[in-house]
């Protein structure tokens, strides 16, 4: 009788535990969230040392599973806007950019509601609406588009059979050649970390 009671209790606990977010070949997931882009450092240029401020924007991720637990993901977002600061002069320019990133990702298999994943891919960053500000107000400023590698890791916490909450971090290699008044002043390494939280739904 004790064995039957123990088996019944185990079965009840399994049935009430939070589900794992299984990822099977042919599945498609959509993640809606918020992402903070935090540039990792500054760069020395002919004009002096340049730093780029961080920014928060809505993000959207699409992922299609080409095999069980293995997906191809596209990161998209609302355009990020950044202030560009020159040491000793403060804000001297601002820019906007779109950072679409395509990654191959592996989601680990487990029976827990927490599913970690890792990924790597390629990023294309499109800079636009560059403007001189402060001491450079009215002076043409331009940032070249960038190609670079991207690394990604995170966890999904299943809250339903087809839904989860996600927390993830991404590192992107972004370097851009900068011109002021059409004069090249050097390469600025932005190399941001992107911190993201999202709601994920599987179709």
MARBAMI-907743 format. One record per atom (N, C-alpha, C, CB): x, y, z. Coordinates in steps of 0.05 Angstrom, whole numbers, padded with zeros to 5 digits, always signed. Glycine has a CB too. Layout:
<drenpas>
XYZ ...
</drenpas>
This chain:
<drenpas>
+00017-00024+00000 +00000+00000+00000 +00017+00025+00000 -00019+00000+00024 +00039+00024+00016 +00057+00047+00016 +00070+00052-00011 +00079+00043+00037 +00076+00030-00026 +00088+00033-00052 +00068+00046-00071 +00097+00006-00063 +00043+00038-00070 +00022+00050-00087 +00019+00079-00081 -00005+00035-00083 +00019+00086-00055 +00016+00115-00047 +00039+00131-00057 +00014+00117-00016 +00063+00121-00055 +00087+00135-00065 +00086+00139-00095 +00112+00120-00057 +00078+00118-00110 +00076+00121-00139 +00054+00141-00146 +00069+00094-00152 +00032+00141-00132 +00010+00160-00138 +00019+00188-00133 -00014+00153-00120 +00034+00193-00111 +00045+00219-00104 +00064+00229-00126 +00058+00219-00077 +00082+00211-00135 +00101+00218-00156 +00086+00226-00182 +00120+00196-00161 +00066+00211-00189 +00051+00216-00213 +00037+00243-00211 +00030+00194-00218 +00026+00249-00187 +00012+00275-00183 +00031+00298-00185 -00002+00276-00156 +00055+00295-00173 +00075+00317-00175 +00084+00321-00204 +00099+00310-00158 +00087+00300-00219 +00095+00303-00247 +00074+00317-00263 +00101+00275-00259 +00049+00311-00257 +00027+00323-00273 +00023+00352-00267 +00001+00308-00268 +00031+00361-00243 +00027+00389-00235 +00051+00406-00239 +00018+00391-00207 +00074+00394-00245 +00099+00409-00249 +00097+00426-00274 +00123+00390-00251 +00111+00449-00274 +00111+00466-00298 +00122+00450-00322 +00128+00491-00293 +00110+00453-00346 +00119+00437-00369 +00145+00448-00380 +00098+00438-00390 +00160+00430-00393 +00184+00438-00408 +00175+00449-00435 +00204+00415-00411 +00189+00468-00446 +00182+00479-00472 +00197+00463-00493 +00189+00510-00474 +00185+00441-00502 +00197+00424-00522 +00200+00438-00548 +00181+00397-00525 +00222+00434-00562 +00227+00446-00588 +00232+00423-00608 +00252+00465-00587 +00213+00420-00627 +00215+00398-00646 +00219+00409-00674 +00190+00381-00645 +00229+00392-00692 +00233+00400-00719 +00207+00410-00731 +00244+00377-00736 +00209+00433-00745 +00185+00445-00757 +00171+00466-00740 +00166+00424-00764 +00178+00467-00714 +00166+00487-00696 +00176+00515-00703 +00174+00481-00666 +00160+00534-00696 +00166+00563-00701 +00160+00578-00675 +00150+00574-00725 +00178+00594-00666 +00173+00610-00642 +00176+00640-00648 +00192+00603-00619 +00160+00656-00634 +00160+00685-00635 +00165+00695-00607 +00133+00696-00647 +00185+00713-00604 +00191+00725-00578 +00189+00755-00580 +00220+00716-00570 +00173+00766-00562 +00169+00795-00561 +00180+00805-00535 +00139+00803-00564 +00198+00825-00536 +00211+00834-00512 +00222+00862-00512 +00232+00815-00505 +00240+00867-00493 +00255+00892-00491 +00284+00886-00490 +00245+00908-00466 +00300+00901-00505 +00329+00896-00505 +00344+00922-00499 +00338+00885-00532 +00364+00919-00482 +00382+00941-00475 +00409+00937-00489 +00386+00945-00445 +00417+00955-00506 +00443+00954-00519 +00464+00970-00503 +00442+00964-00549 +00484+00957-00494 +00505+00970-00477 +00532+00967-00491 +00506+00958-00449 +00542+00988-00505 +00568+00987-00517 +00589+00981-00496 +00575+01014-00531 +00609+00964-00504 +00628+00954-00484 +00652+00971-00479 +00637+00927-00493 +00656+00992-00496 +00679+01009-00491 +00681+01031-00511 +00705+00992-00492 +00702+01047-00509 +00706+01069-00527 +00729+01064-00546 +00712+01094-00512 +00734+01083-00564 +00755+01080-00585 +00770+01106-00588 +00743+01071-00612 +00796+01104-00593 +00812+01128-00598 +00811+01134-00628 +00841+01123-00589 +00805+01159-00634 +00804+01168-00662 +00821+01193-00665 +00774+01174-00670 +00822+01203-00690 +00837+01228-00695 +00825+01252-00679 +00838+01234-00724 +00799+01250-00674 +00786+01272-00659 +00789+01269-00629 +00757+01273-00667 +00797+01245-00620 +00798+01240-00591 +00784+01214-00585 +00786+01263-00575 +00780+01209-00559 +00767+01184-00551 +00737+01187-00552 +00776+01176-00522 +00724+01167-00566 +00695+01167-00570 +00682+01145-00555 +00689+01165-00600 +00660+01151-00541 +00643+01131-00528 +00615+01134-00537 +00645+01135-00497 +00601+01111-00537 +00573+01110-00547 +00555+01102-00523 +00570+01091-00571 +00533+01116-00519 +00515+01110-00497 +00497+01086-00504 +00498+01134-00491 +00485+01074-00483 +00467+01052-00487 +00439+01061-00493 +00466+01034-00462 +00421+01042-00500 +00394+01049-00507 +00375+01024-00504 +00392+01060-00536 +00350+01030-00497 +00330+01008-00493 +00309+01010-00515 +00317+01011-00465 +00302+00987-00528 +00282+00987-00549 +00267+00960-00549 +00295+00992-00576 +00243+00960-00560 +00228+00934-00564 +00243+00916-00584 +00199+00939-00574 +00242+00890-00579 +00255+00871-00597 +00235+00849-00605 +00280+00858-00583 +00241+00836-00627 +00225+00813-00636 +00244+00792-00647 +00204+00822-00657 +00240+00767-00640 +00257+00745-00649 +00239+00724-00662 +00273+00733-00626 +00248+00715-00686 +00235+00693-00700 +00254+00670-00700 +00226+00702-00728 +00244+00646-00694 +00262+00622-00695 +00247+00599-00707 +00272+00615-00667 +00260+00586-00727 +00249+00563-00740 +00267+00539-00734 +00245+00567-00771 +00256+00517-00725 +00272+00494-00718 +00276+00475-00741 +00259+00479-00694 +00301+00473-00750 +00307+00456-00773 +00312+00427-00764 +00332+00467-00787 +00314+00423-00738 +00317+00396-00727 +00308+00399-00698 +00346+00385-00729 +00304+00376-00684 +00296+00377-00656 +00318+00393-00641 +00293+00349-00644 +00309+00413-00626 +00327+00430-00609 +00346+00448-00624 +00343+00412-00591 +00346+00447-00651 +00364+00464-00667 +00349+00483-00684 +00383+00446-00684 +00353+00509-00679 +00337+00529-00694 +00354+00550-00707 +00317+00541-00676 +00342+00563-00727 +00353+00587-00739 +00337+00611-00730 +00354+00585-00771 +00351+00630-00718 +00337+00653-00706 +00345+00679-00719 +00343+00654-00676 +00325+00697-00722 +00329+00723-00732 +00321+00743-00711 +00313+00728-00759 +00340+00760-00703 +00335+00782-00684 +00328+00808-00700 +00359+00787-00665 +00306+00820-00692 +00299+00846-00704 +00291+00864-00681 +00276+00843-00725 +00288+00890-00686 +00282+00909-00665 +00272+00935-00676 +00306+00914-00647 +00260+00951-00659 +00255+00979-00665 +00282+00993-00666 +00236+00993-00643 +00286+01013-00683 +00313+01025-00686 +00324+01035-00659 +00312+01048-00706 +00348+01028-00653 +00362+01038-00629 +00373+01066-00635 +00384+01019-00620 +00374+01083-00615 +00385+01110-00619 +00407+01114-00598 +00363+01132-00616 +00430+01124-00607 +00453+01127-00589 +00465+01155-00590 +00474+01106-00596 +00473+01165-00567 +00489+01189-00565 +00518+01182-00568 +00483+01205-00539 +00532+01198-00583 +00561+01194-00587 +00576+01216-00573 +00568+01194-00618 +00593+01208-00555 +00607+01228-00538 +00637+01228-00543 +00602+01221-00508 +00648+01252-00544 +00677+01257-00548 +00689+01266-00522 +00682+01277-00571 +00710+01253-00513 +00723+01260-00488 +00730+01290-00487 +00748+01243-00483 +00721+01304-00466 +00727+01332-00463 +00707+01350-00476 +00753+01337-00474 +00689+01339-00494 +00670+01356-00508 +00641+01348-00504 +00676+01355-00538 +00637+01324-00491 +00610+01315-00487 +00597+01304-00512 +00593+01338-00476 +00571+01307-00514 +00556+01296-00537 +00563+01312-00562 +00526+01296-00532 +00572+01297-00583 +00579+01311-00608 +00563+01300-00632 +00609+01307-00613 +00549+01278-00628 +00533+01267-00650 +00513+01247-00639 +00551+01254-00671 +00494+01239-00656 +00476+01218-00649 +00471+01202-00675 +00449+01228-00637 +00463+01177-00671 +00457+01159-00694 +00435+01140-00686 +00482+01144-00703 +00423+01128-00706 +00404+01107-00703 +00414+01083-00718 +00375+01116-00712 +00406+01059-00709 +00415+01035-00723 +00395+01012-00720 +00442+01027-00714 +00396+00995-00740 +00381+00969-00739 +00402+00947-00740 +00360+00967-00763 +00399+00928-00721 +00420+00907-00719 +00410+00879-00725 +00432+00907-00691 +00398+00873-00748 +00388+00846-00753 +00410+00826-00750 +00376+00844-00781 +00404+00804-00736 +00425+00784-00730 +00413+00756-00735 +00435+00786-00701 +00427+00740-00751 +00418+00713-00758 +00437+00693-00743 +00419+00708-00789 +00424+00675-00728 +00440+00657-00711 +00430+00628-00714 +00439+00665-00682 +00448+00609-00710 +00441+00581-00707 +00442+00575-00677 +00461+00562-00723 +00420+00564-00666 +00418+00560-00637 +00411+00532-00629 +00397+00579-00626 +00423+00523-00607 +00417+00497-00596 +00404+00500-00569 +00443+00480-00593 +00380+00487-00566 +00365+00487-00541 +00369+00460-00528 +00335+00493-00547 +00379+00461-00503 +00385+00436-00490 +00360+00421-00481 +00402+00442-00465 +00361+00394-00483 +00338+00377-00475 +00339+00372-00445 +00338+00351-00492 +00317+00376-00432 +00315+00368-00404 +00286+00366-00396 +00330+00388-00385 +00281+00356-00372 +00253+00352-00362 +00245+00375-00344 +00250+00326-00348 +00262+00396-00342 +00257+00419-00325 +00242+00440-00341 +00283+00430-00314 +00227+00457-00327 +00215+00480-00341 +00235+00501-00351 +00194+00494-00323 +00260+00499-00341 +00281+00517-00349 +00298+00504-00371 +00299+00525-00325 +00297+00517-00395 +00312+00506-00418 +00333+00526-00427 +00293+00500-00441 +00359+00520-00422 +00380+00538-00432 +00385+00534-00462 +00406+00533-00416 +00397+00555-00474 +00404+00553-00502 +00429+00570-00508 +00381+00562-00521 +00443+00562-00529 +00466+00578-00538 +00465+00581-00568 +00493+00564-00529 +00478+00601-00578 +00477+00605-00607 +00500+00623-00617 +00451+00618-00615 +00505+00622-00643 +00525+00639-00655 +00516+00646-00683 +00553+00625-00656 +00524+00669-00693 +00515+00676-00720 +00529+00701-00730 +00485+00681-00720 +00515+00715-00748 +00526+00739-00761 +00507+00762-00758 +00533+00733-00790 +00519+00786-00754 +00503+00810-00751 +00509+00830-00773 +00509+00823-00724 +00488+00844-00782 +00491+00867-00800 +00479+00891-00787 +00478+00861-00829 +00494+00912-00783 +00484+00936-00770 +00482+00958-00790 +00501+00944-00746 +00458+00969-00793 +00453+00991-00811 +00450+01017-00796 +00428+00985-00829 +00469+01035-00799 +00468+01061-00786 +00454+01082-00804 +00497+01071-00779 +00438+01098-00792 +00424+01119-00808 +00417+01143-00790 +00398+01107-00821 +00408+01164-00803 +00400+01188-00789 +00423+01199-00770 +00375+01183-00772 +00448+01197-00781 +00470+01208-00765 +00469+01238-00765 +00498+01198-00777 +00474+01250-00742 +00473+01279-00739 +00494+01290-00721 +00445+01288-00729 +00507+01312-00729 +00526+01325-00711 +00510+01341-00690 +00544+01344-00726 +00520+01341-00665 +00507+01355-00643 +00528+01370-00627 +00492+01335-00624 +00519+01389-00610 +00537+01404-00594 +00558+01419-00611 +00551+01386-00573 +00583+01414-00606 +00604+01428-00621 +00604+01421-00651 +00632+01420-00610 +00591+01398-00658 +00590+01390-00686 +00562+01395-00698 +00597+01361-00689 +00545+01411-00685 +00519+01417-00695 +00521+01428-00723 +00504+01436-00677 +00507+01416-00742 +00507+01426-00770 +00530+01414-00786 +00509+01455-00770 +00548+01399-00774 +00570+01387-00788 +00562+01359-00797 +00596+01387-00771 +00566+01351-00822 +00559+01324-00831 +00575+01303-00816 +00563+01321-00861 +00561+01283-00805 +00574+01260-00792 +00562+01235-00804 +00569+01261-00761 +00579+01215-00810 +00569+01190-00822 +00583+01166-00809 +00573+01190-00852 +00568+01145-00805 +00578+01120-00795 +00573+01098-00816 +00565+01112-00767 +00594+01083-00823 +00590+01061-00843 +00576+01038-00830 +00618+01053-00854 +00562+01023-00847 +00549+00998-00838 +00570+00978-00830 +00530+00987-00860 +00561+00958-00814 +00580+00939-00802 +00570+00910-00805 +00585+00945-00773 +00589+00892-00810 +00585+00863-00809 +00602+00852-00787 +00591+00849-00837 +00591+00833-00771 +00607+00821-00750 +00595+00796-00739 +00611+00841-00728 +00610+00781-00723 +00601+00757-00710 +00584+00764-00686 +00625+00739-00702 +00566+00745-00678 +00549+00749-00655 +00547+00723-00639 +00521+00758-00664 +00548+00725-00613 +00545+00702-00595 +00520+00707-00577 +00570+00699-00577 +00507+00685-00570 +00481+00688-00557 +00477+00665-00536 +00458+00687-00577 +00466+00671-00513 +00460+00651-00493 +00436+00660-00476 +00485+00645-00475 +00420+00642-00466 +00398+00649-00450 +00383+00625-00439 +00379+00667-00466 +00361+00631-00426 +00344+00610-00415 +00315+00617-00420 +00349+00606-00384 +00299+00596-00425 +00270+00599-00427 +00257+00585-00402 +00259+00586-00453 +00238+00598-00390 +00224+00586-00368 +00195+00581-00377 +00225+00604-00342 +00188+00556-00380 +00162+00549-00390 +00140+00557-00371 +00160+00519-00397 +00119+00571-00381 +00096+00578-00365 +00071+00565-00376 +00092+00608-00363 +00075+00549-00398 +00053+00535-00410 +00065+00515-00430 +00033+00554-00424 +00048+00499-00443 +00058+00479-00462 +00070+00493-00486 +00035+00461-00471 +00062+00517-00493 +00071+00531-00516 +00081+00559-00511 +00050+00532-00537 +00087+00566-00486 +00096+00593-00479 +00117+00593-00458 +00072+00610-00470 +00133+00614-00457 +00155+00615-00438 +00163+00645-00434 +00179+00599-00448 +00177+00649-00412 +00190+00675-00407 +00220+00671-00412 +00185+00685-00378 +00232+00690-00425 +00260+00687-00434 +00277+00710-00422 +00262+00687-00464 +00302+00703-00414 +00323+00722-00408 +00347+00713-00423 +00328+00723-00376 +00359+00732-00438 +00383+00725-00454 +00402+00748-00456 +00374+00716-00481 +00426+00741-00464 +00448+00760-00468 +00461+00754-00494 +00468+00760-00444 +00469+00775-00508 +00482+00772-00534 +00505+00791-00537 +00461+00777-00557 +00527+00782-00549 +00550+00799-00555 +00553+00801-00585 +00576+00787-00541 +00556+00825-00595 +00558+00830-00624 +00583+00846-00630 +00533+00844-00635 +00598+00837-00649 +00622+00851-00659 +00613+00873-00679 +00642+00832-00672 +00612+00898-00669 +00604+00920-00686 +00627+00941-00687 +00578+00933-00676 +00638+00946-00710 +00658+00966-00715 +00649+00983-00738 +00686+00954-00719 +00651+01009-00736 +00642+01027-00757 +00663+01049-00763 +00616+01040-00750 +00668+01054-00788 +00686+01076-00796 +00670+01102-00796 +00699+01071-00824 +00681+01122-00782 +00667+01147-00778 +00680+01169-00794 +00667+01154-00748 +00663+01186-00806 +00672+01210-00821 +00659+01234-00809 +00666+01207-00851 +00674+01256-00806 +00664+01282-00798 +00671+01302-00820 +00676+01290-00770 +00650+01315-00831 +00654+01333-00854 +00669+01319-00876 +00670+01358-00845 +00661+01293-00881 +00672+01276-00902 +00701+01269-00898 +00669+01289-00928 +00712+01274-00874 +00740+01268-00868 +00741+01243-00849 +00755+01292-00854 +00753+01221-00857 +00755+01198-00840 +00770+01204-00814 +00768+01174-00855 +00758+01197-00791 +00772+01202-00766 +00780+01176-00752 +00754+01219-00747 +00772+01153-00763 +00780+01128-00751 +00757+01108-00748 +00792+01133-00724 +00763+01086-00736 +00743+01064-00731 +00734+01064-00702 +00754+01037-00739 +00708+01064-00698 +00697+01063-00671 +00687+01035-00666 +00674+01084-00668 +00697+01022-00645 +00688+00996-00637 +00666+00999-00617 +00712+00979-00625 +00642+00990-00625 +00619+00992-00607 +00616+00966-00591 +00593+00997-00623 +00619+00943-00604 +00619+00917-00592 +00600+00914-00568 +00648+00910-00582 +00574+00917-00573 +00555+00918-00550 +00548+00891-00539 +00530+00932-00559 +00540+00892-00513 +00525+00870-00500 +00496+00878-00502 +00535+00865-00471 +00479+00858-00509 +00450+00863-00510 +00437+00846-00490 +00439+00858-00539 +00423+00859-00471 +00409+00845-00450 +00379+00846-00457 +00415+00857-00422 +00366+00822-00457 +00339+00821-00467 +00321+00804-00449 +00339+00810-00496 +00296+00812-00446 +00276+00796-00433 +00252+00795-00452 +00267+00808-00405 +00238+00772-00454 +00217+00769-00474 +00197+00748-00466 +00230+00762-00501 +00174+00750-00479 +00153+00730-00477 +00155+00714-00503 +00124+00742-00473 +00156+00687-00500 +00160+00669-00523 +00135+00652-00527 +00185+00652-00520 +00126+00649-00552 +00104+00632-00558 +00112+00613-00581 +00078+00648-00565 +00105+00588-00579 +00112+00568-00599 +00087+00561-00616 +00124+00543-00587 +00091+00560-00642 +00069+00553-00660 +00074+00525-00672 +00067+00574-00683 
</drenpas>
